[in-house]
């Protein structure tokens, strides 16, 4: 996984800088999960299916061309083809409502026809049980319709770029192969690539069946709440917040370790982390990410440049033993086709597996990417090509570095070759990249915390208000301080990556998708015995039984029971892997502290030579 989930901060700012929505709605696009109302996720599944089918038909009938991505716009301008540029501000077409699915003609129910027409036109008149906007605020209907449409400007090629930028994080691959060996390493990366691709397709399918202008899906937690209820939403939000917070801590200690190496360990390591923390507190005060959108377009190319420079250094120069926890290079470089014998214990192989899990993290923000697409039906192409590209990069870079360095491979390979000039150039580029990434990542983390904790539970003011700006500033400072404490308390990057990969990233990519799909299928099959829902009917009124009745469980589970059983077993297997990963992370941290390669709140950097 890359250091920053780009889709979470790109939003409309990144894809259409000419956004003419009000400032409050622009902020709402980036932070609000329920644009249309306080209980937008409390409707029965059949309501979402009905309006999603209408929305997909509108998208299929939309004759507007897909807006060009920023690099295509630049190419056309440089080649004198500016007149062919497709901009995202083309007016939305008007639809013949009678041609959309579920249309009710003159012979249909008069009671349903009026409400249905209002629903298809995106009106805010509530006839399906939706509540007014939270807090009693009244928002213009056309503004909300424009907010929903304004997000949808990206092509599948642009989203491929964003997914690649989000997922591609190649630095852990050499250490994963060192922990696993050639054969198991290839098998693990291939197996988890297949599972990650499947997870992305599950999320895409469920998004397509639940999202609409009336009931938009804005984040992963929306799908969880609409499938299982509000408790699951809270679980998803907590894990997402923890993942972002720990990743900021990982970036802090990584930057501190890199800078300490660049200055030849001439300055206190903990002071360097404090420096990056203060830097984050200052730049994190910027609430809008419009001025950082350019970073997403450069991130992947900077990563590839760093990867190439690192490979040159690894191929031409000896490894630095302290970076991999060794004291010298007295042992010859060893590579193995199967599980290596030089590792500390069985938990080292679990750590290697968790590094592969971390590499494919990113599924939790796929819904944000889909919400930015003009035609989300094409998302499967973006996910397939992007995940395949990342898989090939992991395999190539990991196998290449492991073949040259063997057991001396480390989690920061750009520090693990003995050429000061090349290492300096590589890490200056990488340091700039990860510093900006940390600010962007923390910005999203603070927004998630502010919206889902401070506003929901403590009734904090909107951070676009005058009073809210003070709350925002204080939240940013506290957030960075907590990230500093977490990173300084566990300064071993491998341990932190293993822990956060097992506790959070693994859940969003491998644990939750199969159980979400199983629950979705069960609800779909259980609905086959109900009266089909139509606008004008009370939500759930067409059901012949409830989930308190065994008959609904039987009707939901019986069709294709073997596939549903497989999904449940896959969910349980992922939970077991998560438990093993957490245990391995703890054991790895204990081993690092015992060997003095990592010390909490110390001036000595992890990997610093002892002599």
N, C-alpha and C positions, 0 to 999 in steps of 0.2 A: 504494500500500500504506500502511496506517496504521502508526503508530509501534510498535504492540504487537500481537503475535499472541495475541489473548485466549484462544483455546482452549488454549494451552499453559500458561496459568497458572490458568485457571478450574477445569477438572477438576471433581471432586466438591465441592471447597470452594465453588465459585461457585454450583453448581446445587442442592446439597442441603446446607445448613449443619448439618443434624442427622446428619451422617455418624457412625455408631457403630462403624466399623471401628477396629482398633487403630492407634496412631500410626504404627507402622512400615509398616502396609499403606496408610495414607493417603499417606505419603511415597512408597510404592512406586507408587501410582496416578499420582503426578505425575512420577516420575522413571524408573521401570523400564519397559523395552520388552519384557521377557520375564518375565511374572508366574509362568509355570508351569515354567520350566526353562531350563537353559543353552543347549540346542540347539533351542529352540522353532521356529527359522526354518530348520532344516536338513532338514526332511522333504520328500519329493517332492511335487510339486504335487497329485497325485491324492489325497493324504492330506488336504490342506487343503480341496479341493473336497468331499470326502465329509462332513467335519464341518461345513463351512460350510452345506451344504444342510440338514443337521439343525438348525443354529442358526437359519437363516432360517425354517424351518417352525415352530420354537418361537415365534419373534417374531410370525409371522402368526397363531398360535393363542392368543397372549397376550390375554386379555380385559380386562386392566387399562387404565383410561383413562390418557392421556398426562398426566403431572404439569403443573400450571399453571406458567407462567413467573412470575418475581417480580412483574412489573408487573401481571399478571392477578390474582395473589393480593392485591396491594394494592387493585386496583379492586374486587374482590369484597368485601373487608373494608370499604371505604369505602361501598359500596352496600348493606351489610347482607346479603350473600349468602355469608357465611363458611361456611355449611353445605354449599355446593356446591364448595368448593375441593378440587381433586384433589392430594393430597400424594404425594411419591415413595416413601413407605415402605409402600405396599400390598404384602402378601406375594406372592411369585411363585407362579403356579399350578402344579399337578402335571399332567404330560402323559401321555396314553396313548401309550406308546412305539410301539405297533404302527401308529399313524396317521402316524408321521413317515417321511420318505423313507428308503429304504435299510433298512427294518425287515426282520428275518429271522424268518420264522415257524418253526413246528415242522418244516416240510419243508426248511428251509434247513440250512446247515452248522452242526453242533453246535459245531464249533470256533470259529466266528465269533460265535455268538449271545451267549455269556457276555461276551466282550470288548466286543462292540457295545453291550450293555446298560450295561456300566460306562462306556463312552465317552459315551453319551448322557446318563447321569446326572451327568456331570462328575467322575467319580472320577479319582483321580490314578494308578491302576494303569496302567502304561505298557505297551502292547502294540503300539505303532506306531513304536517306535524312539526315543521321547523320553527324554532323560536326566533324572536327578534334578535338583532345583534346584541352581543353581551354589553351590559351596562346601560342598556336603553338607548345607545347611540343610534341615530338615524343616518344612514348613508345612502346617497343617491343611487338608484338602481343602475342607471347608465354608467356611472363611475365604476361600479363593481363589474359590470359586463366588460367594460374597457380594460379593467385591471386583469381580468381573466384572459382576454384575448391578447393583451399586450405582452404577456409572458411567452406566448407561443410564436416564436420567431426563428427558432433554430432548425437547421436541417439535420438529417441523421449523420452527415459527415462532420458537422460541427460538434455534435454530441459525442461522436467517436473520439474527437480530439479532447473533449472534456473528460471522458471516462479514462482515456489513456493518461491524461495528466493527473487524474485522481488516483488511479491504481498504481501506475508505474513507480516503484520504489525498489530499485535493484540492489541496494547496498547490502542487504541481509542475505542475498543468495549464496555468496561464497561460503559464509559460515554455516549455512544450512547444509550444503553439500559436505563440508568438513565434518559436521556432526552425523550425517547420515551415510556418506559414501556415494559412489556413482549410481549404483543400481537403485537402492532405496530412495535416493534423492530425486532421480528421474521419475520413479513411480509416484512419489508423494506429490511433486509439482504437477504431474500430469493428472493424477486423481483429483487433486483439489482444484485444478483448472476446470475439469469437467463438472464438478459439483458447483463451482462458482458460476459457471455459465448457466447451469440449470437453475440456480437460485435467481440469477438475473432474469431469466425467462419467466419464472414463477411470479416475481414481483411485477414484471411487465404485463403479464396476462391479467393479474388481479387489478392492476391500475386501469387497464383498458375496460374492465367490467364495472369499475366503481367510480371513475372520475367523470365529472360533467361540470358545465358552467354553473349549474345550480348547487351542486355538491362537489366542489373541487377537492382532489387529493393533493395535498401540498407536501407531505412528508411520509416517511415510513410508518410513523406512529399512527397516522390516519388509517392506514390499511389494518394495522393491528387492532385499533379500537373498533373499526367497523366489522371486524371478524369476531373478536372475543369480548370487547367491552372496554370500559374506561380504565380498569385496573391494568390491563395489558399496555395501554397507552403510557401510563405512569412508569411501568417497567422499562419500556422502550426509551422514554425520555431520560430516565436515570442512567441507563447504560450508555446512551449517546453522550450525555453530559460527562460521564466519567471517562469515556474514550477520548473525547476532545481534550479534557483537562490533563489526562496522563500523557497524551501526545504532545501537548505544549511542554510538559515536563521533560519528555524525551528530547524534544528539540533544544531545550535549554541546556541540558547536560551534553548533548551532542555538539552544540555550538561552543560550549565552554571547553570541552575536550579538544575540539579542532583548533580553537584559538590558542589554547595552552601549548599545543604541539607546534603551532606556527611560530610562537615566540620562544620556543625551546624551553618551556616550563620555567620562565624567569619571573613569573608573577603568580600570585596565589590563585588557585583554581576556583575556590568558592567565591572569590571577589569577581572573577570573570563572569560567573553565572549571575551574580548580583547585577553586574553591568548590563547583561542582556535582559535581565528582569526589569530593571529601571527603564531601559530602552523600550521594552514592550509596554510598560505602564504609560509612557509618554505617547508613543505612536498609536496605542490602543484607544486613545481618547477620540479618535476619528470614528464617527458612527457610520458614515456612508463609505462604501468601498468602491465608489465610482472611480476614484483616482488610482486604485490598485488593479483595475480590470486588465490593464496591459500585461500584468504579471502572468495571468493565465495563458496568454498567447506565447510567452517566452519560456514558460516553465519546462515544457517537454523538451525543447531544444537545448536548454541549459543542462537538463538532466542527461541527455544523450551526449553532450559535449564532455561533461564530467565523467561519464562512463567510459568514453573513448580514451580520455587522458589517463584515467585510472588503469585501464587495460594496458596501455603503453608502459606505465610505471611498473605494474605487476610483472609484465613479461621481461623487462630489461634489468630490473634491480631486485636485490634480495629483500625478503620481508623484514619488518621491524618486529623482533620477538616480543617486546613488551605489549604490543597492540593485541596479541592473541593470548596473553597471560603467561608467556614463556620468559625465561631469564636470558636465554641465548639461543643460538642456532646450532648447538652441538649435535642435536639429532638430525639425521638426514630427512629431507622432505618426504613425507609418506602420503600416498594416495591409495585408496582401496575401492574395489568394485562392490563390496558389500558393507555391512555395518563395521565401522573401524574399531580397532582395539585400543586406540590411544585416547579415547574419550574418558571423561571422569566417571561415568556411570550410565545406567539405563535412562535416567532423566535427561541426559544430554541428547539422546535421540528424540525424546519428546520435545525438547527445546527446538531441535531442528525442524520438527513437524510444525510447531507453532510459528516459526519464522516463515514457513511457507504459507500458513494461514494468514499471517499479517500481510504478506505480499499481495494477497487477493482481496484484502478488505476494501470496502467502498460501496457495497450493496445498499447500505443504509441511506445513501443519498441518490440512488437511481431515480426515485420518484421526483426529486427536484429537477433532474435532467429531463425527464419525460414532460414535466410541467412547462418546460421551456420550448418544446418542439411544436412546430406547426402541424406536423402529422406524427403523433406519438406511435402510430401503428408501425412506423419504420424503426422503432427503437431496437428491435431485435438485431438489426443489421449493425447498429452502432456497438451494441454489447458484444456481439460475436467477433467482429473484427478487432475491437479494442482489447478484449480479453485474450484473444489469440496472439496479438502483437506483444502484449505484456508477458504472456507465457513464453514465447520464443526469446524475448529479451532476458528473462530470468534464467532460462536454460543456457543460453549462450554465455552470458556474463558469469553466472555461477560456475559452470563447468570450466570456463576459461581460467578464472582466477584460482579455482581449487586445483586445477592441473598444474599450475605453476607454484602454488604456495602450500598445498596440502594442509597439514595440521596447523600451519601458521596463518591460515585465513582468519580474518577478523570481521566484525560487524561494521567497521568503518574502513573499507578497503582503500580509500583515498589517503589514509594515514599510514598504510601498511606496506610501503616500499621505500627503500633507503636512497632517495634522491631529493635533496632539500628544495632545489629549484622547481622541479616538476610538481612536487607535493605542495609547495607554496602556491603555485599558480592554480592547481586543481582545487585546493581547499579555499582559496579566496573566492573563487567563483561559487563553490558550493556553500560557503558561509553566507554570502549575500543572498543566495537562493533560499536557504533555510531560515534566515532572519526575517525576510519578508513573509515567508510562509508561516512562521510562528505568529506574527502579528495578525495575519489573515485568519489563521486557525483560531486564535484566542478571541478574535472579534466575533466569530460565529459562536464559540463556546459561551461568551458572555451573553449574547442575544438569546441563545437557547435557555440559559439559566435565568435571565431576566424575565423572559416571557412565560416560562413554564413553572418557575418557582416564585420569584418576587412578585410578579403580577397576579398569578393565580392564587397563591396561598397567603401573601402578605399585602395584596392590593396596592402595590407600588404604582406610581403614576406612569403614564406612557412616556417613554424616554425621548419622545419628540417635544414634550412640554418643557417649560422652563425648569420646573422642579424635577422633572424626570432626568434632565441633563446632569444634575448633581448626583442623583442616584446612579446614573450610568457611570460617571467618573469614579465614584466610590467602588462600584462593582468591578470595574476594570482593574483597579489597584488591588483589591482583595483577590481577584481571580489570578492575577500574575503572582501574587505573594504565595497563594496556595500551591500553584504549579511549581514555584521555586522550592517550596518545602518538600513536595513529593519527589522532585528530581534530585534534590540534594540528599534526602534521606535514603534513596536507593539509587546511587550514582552509576550502577552497572546497567548499561543500555540493554544488553542481552536479556537481563532479568526483567526489566520493565517491558520490553517488547513482548516477551513470553507471557507475562502476566496480563497485559492489556489485550494481547491477541486472543488469549484463552477466555478472559472474562467478558470481553465486549465484542471485538471484531468477529470472532468465530460465531457468536450468536446471530449477528445480523446477516452473515453470509451463508452459514451452514445449519444453524439450529432453528431459527424462526421460519425461514421460507417453507420447509416441508410441512411443519405443523400448521402454518397458515393455509397452505394449499389443501391439506387434509380437511380442515374445518370448513373451508370454502366449498369444497366438493360435497361435503356432507350436507351443508345448507342448501346447495343447489338441488341435490337429489331429494332432500326432504320436501322442498317446495313443489315437487311434481304432483303431490297429492293435494295441493292448495288451490284455491281459486286465484286466477291470475290478477295481480294488482293493477289498478288503473287510477290515474289522478281523480280526486274526488272521494276516493275510498279512504277510510282511516287506515293508517299504517298498521300492518299486521292483521287487519280484519278478515282477510281472505284465508287465514290459516285454519286448518281443521283440527290441529292439536298444537301443543307447545313442547319445548325441550324438557319439560317436567314429565312428559308422557313417554313411555318406552316405545310406543308406535313410531314417534318421530325419529328416535335414535335408530330404530331398525330400518326405517325407510331411508335414512341418511347414510347409514354405513353399509348396507347390504350390496348395492351396486358397486362392482369393481372393488370388493372388500380387500382383495389381495394387494391392490395398489395403495389403498389407504393404510393397510397394515404396514406395508413397506415404508411409507412416509413416516409413520409413527416410530418404527424401528430406527429410521435414519435420524429422527429427532433425538431419540434416546442415545444413539451412538455419538451424536455431536455433543450432547450433554456430558457423556462420559469423557470424551476427549477434552472438553473444557475443564473438567475437574482434574484430569491428569496434567493439563497444561498449567493450571494454577499451582499445582503441587511442584511441577518441574521448575516453574519460575521462582518459587520460594526456595527450593533446594539450590538452584543456581545462584541466587542472591547470598545464601548462607555460605556456599563454597567460595564466592568472590570475596566476601568479608573475611572468611577464615584465612584465605591466601594473601590478604592485604592488597589485592588488586583493586579493591574499592573500599573507601571509607566514607561514612556519612559525614557531611558538613566539614570536609577536610580541605586543606590547601593543596593536598597532593591529588593530582588528576588521575582518573582511571587510565591505566596503560602507561603511566609515567615511569621511565626507567628508574630503578632503585639506586643506580650508581652514576 
